[in-house]
Amino acid sequence: MLRFLDVTDLPTTARSSAPVKGGRILLLGPDDEHRRTLHLMLDHRGYEVAALAEVDAAVRFLSERTCRAVIAPAPLAASVTASVQPEHPRSPVIAVVSSRDVAHSVAAFEAGAADVVRAPIDEASLELALCRLDAMPREPTPRPTPSAGSTLVGDSAAMVALRETIGRVAAHRTTVLILGESGTGKELVARSIHQASARSERRFVAINCAALPAALLESELFGHRRGAFTDAIRDKIGLFEEADGGTLFLDEVGELPLSLQAKLLRALQESEIRRVGDNASITVDVRLIAATLRDLSVDVVEGRFREDLYYRLAVVPLQVPPLRERRRDIAALAIHFATTQGQRHQREVTLTPEALSVLERHTWPGNVRELENVIERALVLCDRPQLDAAFIESMLPLRQANASAADPADLSIKKATRSLEEDLIRRALEATRGNRTVASRLLEISHRALLYKIKEYGIR
């Protein structure tokens, strides 16, 4: 029975009898008999099959890999096509519908599916769908230029120093540990190091160590041999081999279990890895960059992180400053995001000087990622070519409170919560010009709950 996430990444070995060219196919959906049957059909035809159950995992998978096809139930297919970013490789999606109603097939096509098949899928319909994909013209995926993928915006002293350090570090193979709060752009720094190095023509491979369970993470990093465990139905290369000659970026490296920390340390010291279930070692030439928002020195003291691995990773520690410590960069970042998100959404907007001042006064607990989200939200919801101060302020997640003006005698959490809730509802209604349906989505509550709270607070 095929029950585990078989995320394979070997070069294709299509069989001569296969009706279409081999390649990687992602099966998205619950681990049921239907998915397992499809898995076997494709495996017998020489395809490399990856099976995932969650849309978020599929989007992460597709952000680094191009698939010959993604096969998923229509609702999940629509979610995938909507979530994959334009700059990532595009993989055609085959939506599976369970109804014979033509309207469901039309809806799937309108949601971005390349083809639609009805469940249950038999071998003939599967072969036909894959043949139709082969007949479709494939749009070339533009490869971003190095400068486009490594834009570190800002001329504050902290950013100038960071760019200078990146320039010095990039010339050497030495391991780098990037430190910083969530949303500061640690992966962007890692990509900048890679693109400024002699390895820029080779692959940059990234993985979030907190996103996978330990058992799957070991196979993903080091690969496995067929038969190494119950569902290892074929050999699989790991990310170390995939990044050979290039750079491997381990995000949230502090989440690695101790058993994997020992294996990672050996890989760094010996430049060798061993696949799960294999007795032979494989030599790899990989430049490792790691990142974490945790204080690994504290984890070392408390026994959660190996001391020898910590010192091996932190040969060159790079601290990415939070946005609140480089406020002079906020305006430049906002304009940059307005341009890039405008191109993505096919909108052209500008920010007034007053709007930029509002952004500069915000504390940005979510750092650069939060700023980008605010600009995108404003761009999507605005109905004018210019974003003014009032509109931008309504887009901020929280109004900045003046702590010095607070009354020490009024410390009621209930009152503060009601006041904040009412304030957020008023701002959401203001931002959407009274559209309660859109406002409820912004507030992440149901439409009925919003109507109840509007009545409760007497909002007109």
Secondary structure, 3 states (H helix, E strand, C coil): CCCCCCCCCCCCCCCCCCCCCCCEEEEECCCCHHHHHHHHHHHHCCCEEEEECCHHHHHHHHHHCCCCEEEEEHHHHHHHHHHCCCCCCCCCEEEEECCCCHHHHHHHHHCCCCEEEECCCCHHHHHHHHHHHHHCCCCCCCCCCHHHHCCCCCCCHHHHHHHHHHHHHHCCCCCEEEECCCCCCHHHHHHHHHHCCCCCCCCEEEEECCCCCHHHHHHHHHCECCCCCCCCCCCECCHHHHCCCCEEEEECHHHCCHHHHHHHHHHHHHCEECCECCCCCEECCCEEEEEECCCHHHHHHCCCCCHHHHHHHCCEEEECCCHHHCHHHHHHHHHHHHHHHHHHHCCCCEECHHHHHHHHHCCCCCHHHHHHHHHHHHHHHCCCCEECHHHHHHHCCCCCCCHHHCCCCCCCHHHHHHHHHHHHHHHHHHHCCCCHHHHHHHHCCCHHHHHHHHHHHCCC
